[in-house]
């Protein structure tokens, strides 16, 4: 696994996302909040009954934090637009799956791999990830208001690291074809998501339930990743040899 690649992109992309969230905080505080006719805040707790099913969900989870509609919309846009934010516009059609969510980043490589019999069809992933990201947006928006929209708050930074790691996993697994490296990243991501849910419980008790689906999906993705890597061990060895050969050639050229 190329640790230099991971370290560089993790650092740069987290810093980039922090600046984007700082902009979101400014826009929401000084522009959106002043447009009172467009957005309204709704306070929901377990002691307040609601006629709306989606609002009563908060009461069921015992969430004692105001639900800000504008924060939810901005966080959902942030979640779904993160892939675009993390890549140059010139790489939009090549690297971002927003337009083709059921198609792997490398459509000629992944379909040719051996997979476990229980591997879900490609179309199942966007059908699962879309509601997971919406649910995560709800939990993150509740946290966002709880920390007074501070992008440098520890749980917010942890959320950004998780988001960036998910993007790096896409690049390492689907683009670099490093299956075991992808498993390490996805396993780490699962642990970070679980830690994020724990922090969310401390800041907004009850909101962690909106993160649990993502934790389960990350763990499931890690199991799929490992299964595919084991079933394609020969391909992994060949890929490792090729990468080592390229690195040796690069180092030799630098010496010369």
C-alpha positions in Angstrom: 0.0 0.0 0.0 1.3 3.5 -0.9 1.4 5.2 2.5 2.8 8.4 1.0 -0.2 8.6 -1.3 -2.6 8.0 1.6 -0.9 10.4 4.0 -0.7 13.2 1.5 -4.3 12.9 0.3 -5.7 12.5 3.8 -4.0 15.6 5.0 -4.7 17.8 2.0 -8.3 16.7 1.6 -9.2 17.0 5.2 -7.8 20.6 5.2 -9.8 21.3 2.0 -13.0 20.0 3.5 -12.4 22.1 6.7 -12.2 25.2 4.6 -15.4 24.2 2.7 -17.2 23.6 6.0 -15.9 27.0 7.2 -17.6 28.5 4.2 -20.8 26.5 4.9 -20.8 27.9 8.4 -20.4 31.5 7.2 -23.1 31.1 4.5 -25.6 29.4 6.9 -25.0 31.9 9.8 -24.9 35.2 7.8 -27.1 34.4 4.8 -29.4 31.4 5.3 -30.4 32.2 8.9 -31.5 35.7 7.8 -33.9 34.3 5.2 -36.5 33.3 7.8 -39.2 32.8 5.3 -37.4 29.9 3.6 -36.2 27.9 6.5 -37.7 27.3 9.9 -36.2 25.5 12.9 -38.2 22.7 14.6 -37.4 21.6 18.1 -38.0 18.0 18.7 -37.6 16.0 21.9 -39.1 12.9 23.4 -41.6 14.9 25.4 -43.1 16.6 22.3 -45.5 14.7 20.1 -45.6 15.4 16.4 -48.1 14.6 13.7 -45.3 14.0 11.2 -43.8 10.6 11.0 -40.3 11.8 10.2 -40.3 14.2 13.1 -41.7 11.6 15.5 -38.6 9.5 14.7 -36.5 12.0 16.6 -38.7 11.6 19.6 -38.4 7.8 19.4 -34.6 8.1 19.4 -34.8 10.5 22.4 -33.0 13.2 20.6 -32.9 16.4 22.6 -31.5 18.8 20.1 -33.2 21.2 17.7 -33.5 20.0 14.1 -32.4 22.8 11.7 -33.7 22.3 8.2 -31.1 24.5 6.6 -28.3 22.6 8.4 -29.7 19.3 7.2 -30.0 20.5 3.6 -26.4 21.9 3.6 -25.0 18.8 5.2 -26.8 16.6 2.7 -25.4 18.7 -0.2 -22.0 18.4 1.5 -22.2 14.6 1.8 -23.4 14.0 -1.7 -21.1 16.6 -3.2 -17.9 15.5 -1.3 -16.6 13.4 -4.2 -16.8 16.4 -6.5 -15.1 18.6 -3.9 -12.3 16.2 -3.4 -11.4 16.0 -7.1 -10.5 18.4 -9.8 -13.4 19.3 -12.1 -11.4 17.8 -15.0 -11.6 14.3 -13.3 -15.4 14.6 -12.8 -16.5 12.0 -15.4 -13.7 9.7 -14.7 -13.6 9.5 -10.9 -16.9 10.6 -9.5 -19.8 8.0 -9.4 -22.6 10.5 -8.9 -23.8 10.1 -12.5 -23.2 6.3 -12.6 -23.5 5.0 -9.0 -24.0 1.4 -10.0 -20.9 1.3 -12.2 -17.5 0.6 -10.6 -14.8 3.3 -11.0 -12.9 0.7 -13.2 -15.7 -1.1 -15.0 -13.3 -3.4 -16.8 -11.4 -4.7 -13.7 -13.9 -5.3 -10.9 -16.5 -7.3 -12.9 -13.7 -9.8 -13.8 -12.8 -10.6 -10.2 -14.0 -13.6 -8.4 -16.6 -12.8 -5.8 -18.4 -14.6 -3.0 -21.8 -16.1 -3.8 -23.5 -13.7 -1.4 -22.0 -10.6 -3.1 -24.9 -8.2 -3.8 -25.6 -6.9 -7.3 -23.9 -3.5 -8.2 -27.3 -1.7 -8.2 -27.7 -2.6 -4.5 -24.9 -0.4 -3.4 -26.4 3.0 -4.4 -29.8 1.8 -3.2 -28.2 1.3 0.2 -25.7 4.1 0.4 -28.2 6.9 -0.6 -30.4 6.4 2.5 -27.3 5.8 4.6 -25.9 9.2 3.6 -29.2 10.9 4.2 -29.4 9.4 7.7 -25.8 10.4 8.3 -26.7 13.9 7.2 -29.4 14.1 9.8 -27.1 13.0 12.6 -24.3 15.3 11.4 -26.6 18.3 11.1 -27.7 17.8 14.7 -24.1 17.7 15.8 -23.3 20.7 13.6 -25.9 22.8 15.5 -24.7 21.4 18.9 -21.1 22.6 18.3 -22.3 26.0 17.1 -21.3 25.2 13.5 -17.6 25.0 14.4 -15.9 23.0 11.7 -12.8 22.6 13.9 -14.8 20.8 16.6 -13.2 17.3 17.3 -16.3 15.2 16.3 -16.7 17.3 13.1 -13.0 16.8 12.2 -13.5 13.0 12.8 -16.5 13.1 10.5 -14.4 14.7 7.8 -11.6 12.2 8.2 -14.1 9.4 7.7 -15.5 11.1 4.6 -12.0 11.5 3.1 -11.0 7.9 4.0 -14.1 6.7 2.1 -12.9 8.6 -1.0 -9.4 7.3 -0.6 -10.7 3.7 -0.4 -12.4 4.2 -3.7 -9.1 5.3 -5.3 -7.0 2.6 -3.6 -9.3 -0.3 -4.3 -10.9 0.6 -7.7 -8.2 2.7 -9.3 -4.9 1.3 -7.8 -6.4 -2.3 -7.5 -4.9 -2.7 -4.1 -7.4 -5.1 -2.5 -5.7 -5.7 0.8 -4.8 -2.1 1.1 -8.5 -1.3 0.5 -9.4 -3.7 3.3 -7.1 -2.0 5.8 -8.6 1.4 4.9 -12.2 0.2 5.0 -11.6 -1.5 8.4 -10.1 1.7 9.8 -13.1 3.6 8.4 -15.5 1.2 10.2 -13.7 1.9 13.5 -13.7 5.6 12.9 -17.4 5.6 12.1 -18.1 3.7 15.4 -16.0 6.3 17.3 -17.9 9.1 15.6 -21.2 7.5 16.7 -19.8 7.4 20.2 -18.8 11.0 20.2 -22.2 12.0 18.7 -23.8 10.3 21.7 -21.8 12.5 24.0 -22.7 15.7 22.2 -26.3 14.9 21.1 -27.7 11.9 22.9 -29.8 9.8 20.5 -28.4 11.2 17.3 -25.9 8.3 17.1 -28.7 6.1 15.8 -28.5 8.0 12.5 -24.9 7.0 12.2 -25.3 3.2 13.0 -26.5 2.3 9.4 -23.3 3.8 8.0 -21.2 1.8 10.6 -23.0 -1.4 9.5 -22.5 -0.7 5.8 -18.8 0.1 6.3 -18.3 -3.2 8.2 -20.2 -5.1 5.5 -18.0 -3.4 2.8 -14.9 -4.4 4.7 -16.1 -8.0 4.7 -16.8 -7.9 1.0 -13.4 -6.3 0.3 -11.6 -9.0 2.3 -13.5 -11.8 0.6 -12.8 -10.5 -2.8 -9.1 -10.1 -1.9 -8.8 -13.7 -0.7 -10.6 -15.1 -3.7 -8.3 -13.2 -6.0 -5.0 -13.9 -4.2 -3.1 -14.5 -7.4 -4.2 -11.2 -8.8 -3.1 -9.5 -5.6 0.4 -11.1 -5.8 0.7 -10.1 -9.5 -0.4 -6.6 -8.7 2.1 -6.3 -5.8 5.0 -7.5 -8.0 4.0 -5.0 -10.7 3.9 -2.2 -8.2 7.3 -3.2 -6.7 8.8 -3.3 -10.2 7.5 0.1 -11.0 8.8 1.5 -7.8 12.3 0.0 -8.4 12.3 1.4 -11.9 11.3 4.8 -10.6 14.0 4.7 -7.9 16.7 3.6 -10.4 15.8 6.4 -12.8 16.1 8.9 -9.9 19.5 7.6 -9.0 20.7 7.8 -12.5 
